[in-house]
Amino acid sequence: MKELRMYFFVMGNIGTIDKGIQAGHCAQEYSNVFGDTELYKDWFKNFKTFILLSGGTSNNGLIFNPLPCTDETKLGSMELHEKFLIDNKIPYTPFREPDLNNSLSALCFICDNKVFDWENYPSFEKWLKLNPPISEEPFDMEIMKSQWTDLVGGEQNAKLKELICGKKLA
């Protein structure tokens, strides 16, 4: 049975209540942008569950420079999470808090249980240990990766599993 969750990355250096508030702002932005999609409607009607993960720091890439930074080594972890979502074409919304110097305070996206159910849909490494190649012949890692990607629901889900793996709750 499919389940959906709205996941958030929130700044780690703000208070607990503030993390929830920033996630709420971001959820409202998500509703504004994606409220007409079937994914959002399904999540809103049947699940309404938030999962807040610590996203680390935000600096908007502005390190003593008024122009956006293109050097990834100088980006905050929140900006790196956003770049990951953009690079992998994962629908998401950001929220930048005006009272925190427009810092990227929250990011959110919706995913299904194939992303967050680690028991039935393990990481690639664990899946590979559980499903070793049958023959003694050398195996093609790309074929194995493709089989796992199909199991977890496609490339976007595989990328989202990679993104949330090992992250701590906020």
C-alpha positions in Angstrom: 0.0 0.0 0.0 1.4 3.4 -1.0 1.9 6.0 1.7 3.1 9.5 1.3 5.0 11.9 3.6 6.0 15.5 3.3 9.6 15.8 4.1 11.4 18.9 5.2 15.0 20.1 5.7 15.0 22.9 8.3 17.9 25.0 9.5 19.6 23.3 12.4 20.6 26.4 14.3 17.1 27.7 15.1 14.9 26.7 18.0 12.6 23.7 18.0 9.4 25.7 17.7 11.0 27.8 15.0 11.8 24.7 13.0 8.1 23.7 13.1 7.1 27.2 12.1 9.5 27.3 9.2 8.3 23.9 8.0 4.7 25.3 8.2 5.6 28.2 6.0 7.3 25.9 3.6 4.3 23.6 3.5 2.1 26.6 2.6 4.4 27.4 -0.2 4.2 23.8 -1.4 0.5 24.1 -1.4 0.6 27.3 -3.4 2.9 25.8 -6.1 1.7 22.1 -6.2 -1.8 22.2 -4.6 -3.5 21.2 -7.9 -1.3 18.1 -8.4 -2.6 14.6 -7.8 0.4 13.9 -5.5 -0.4 16.8 -3.2 -4.1 16.1 -3.2 -3.5 12.4 -2.3 -1.0 13.4 0.5 -3.4 16.1 1.9 -6.5 13.9 1.8 -5.0 10.7 3.1 -1.8 11.3 5.0 -0.9 14.8 6.2 2.3 13.6 7.9 5.3 15.9 8.2 8.9 14.6 8.7 11.4 17.3 9.7 15.1 16.6 9.2 17.9 18.7 10.3 19.2 20.5 7.2 22.2 22.2 8.8 23.2 25.7 8.0 22.1 28.3 5.5 24.2 31.2 4.1 22.5 31.7 0.8 26.0 31.4 -0.7 26.8 35.0 0.3 30.2 34.8 1.9 31.4 38.4 2.0 30.1 38.8 -1.4 26.8 40.5 -2.5 26.5 38.2 -5.5 25.2 34.6 -5.3 28.1 32.2 -4.7 28.8 29.6 -7.4 31.6 27.9 -5.3 29.9 24.9 -3.8 32.5 24.7 -1.0 31.2 28.0 0.3 27.5 27.0 0.2 25.6 26.2 3.4 24.2 22.7 3.7 20.6 23.9 3.1 21.7 25.4 -0.2 23.5 22.1 -1.1 20.2 20.2 -0.3 18.4 22.6 -2.6 20.9 22.2 -5.3 20.6 18.4 -5.1 16.8 18.7 -5.5 17.2 21.0 -8.5 19.9 18.9 -10.1 17.7 15.8 -9.8 14.5 17.5 -10.9 12.7 16.7 -7.7 9.6 18.9 -7.2 10.1 20.9 -4.0 9.6 24.3 -2.5 11.9 26.5 -0.5 11.1 29.0 2.2 13.4 31.9 3.0 12.7 33.6 6.3 12.7 37.4 6.1 13.5 37.7 9.8 16.6 35.5 9.4 18.2 37.7 6.7 16.3 35.8 4.0 18.1 32.6 4.9 16.9 29.4 3.4 15.2 28.1 6.5 13.2 25.2 5.0 12.8 23.0 2.0 10.0 20.5 1.4 9.0 17.7 -0.9 6.6 14.8 -0.9 7.7 11.2 -1.3 6.2 7.8 -1.1 7.0 4.8 1.2 9.5 3.4 -1.3 11.8 6.3 -0.3 11.3 6.1 3.5 10.5 2.4 4.1 14.0 1.1 4.7 12.9 -2.4 5.6 11.0 -3.3 2.4 13.0 -0.9 0.2 16.5 -0.9 1.6 19.5 1.2 0.4 21.3 -0.1 -2.7 24.2 -1.4 -0.6 21.9 -3.4 1.7 19.8 -4.6 -1.2 22.9 -5.8 -3.0 24.0 -7.8 0.1 20.5 -9.4 0.3 20.4 -10.1 -3.5 23.9 -11.2 -4.5 24.4 -12.2 -8.1 23.5 -15.9 -8.8 26.4 -16.9 -11.0 30.1 -16.9 -10.3 30.6 -14.8 -13.4 31.4 -11.1 -13.0 28.2 -9.1 -12.8 27.3 -5.8 -14.3 26.9 -3.3 -11.4 24.8 -1.0 -13.7 22.3 -3.8 -14.2 22.1 -4.4 -10.5 21.6 -0.7 -9.9 18.9 -0.6 -12.5 17.0 -3.5 -10.8 17.2 -1.7 -7.4 16.1 1.6 -9.0 13.1 -0.1 -10.4 12.3 -1.7 -7.0 12.4 1.7 -5.2 10.1 3.3 -7.8 12.5 5.0 -10.2 15.4 7.4 -10.5 13.8 10.2 -8.4 13.0 7.9 -5.5 16.5 6.5 -5.7 17.9 10.0 -5.4 15.5 10.9 -2.6 16.6 7.8 -0.7 20.2 8.9 -1.1 19.3 12.4 0.1 17.5 11.4 3.3 19.7 8.4 4.2 21.3 8.9 7.6 19.8 12.4 8.2 18.7 13.1 11.8 15.3 14.3 12.8 15.1 18.0 13.5 
